[in-house]
Amino acid sequence: MTSRYRLTVIYPVPDFERWANVLRADAEPVPGVERMTVHRSIDDGDEVMVELDLHSEADARAVLQNPRLREFFDQTGVEVYPPVFIGEIVDDLSSDGPDAASAF
């Protein structure tokens, strides 16, 4: 199944290595998550962007309500619950697609 929804969150972490180790140690899959990518800012090594590809809007909302999320933030020292973007993929403008964009 191809995911149609993405949950994206960008936030500072007090200690990237601690944050990453806690994330890697949790091997239990999150229901509805098809793929997760983590990006580390090139300008600030303690800022991350996490993207979750999800099967449905309901799965995205369930991630936000999952108690494991709050526990993860507590374990990694994230004090402020960051803003979250949930979006539905409506176009693929990759260079190989029929609607490829030449510039943005």
LINNORRA-V474503 format. One line per field, one symbol per residue. ss: DSSP state (H for helix, E for strand, - for the rest). burial: + if it has 24 or more other C-alpha atoms within 12 Angstrom, else -. Layout:
# LINNORRA-V474503
ss=???
burial=???
This chain:
# LINNORRA-V474503
ss=----EEEEEEEE---HHHHHHHHHH-------EEEEEEEE------EEEEEEEE--HHHHHHHHH-HHHHHHHHHH-------EEEEE----------------
burial=---++++++++++--+--++--+------+-++-------------+++++++++++-+++-++-------++--+-+-------++-----------------
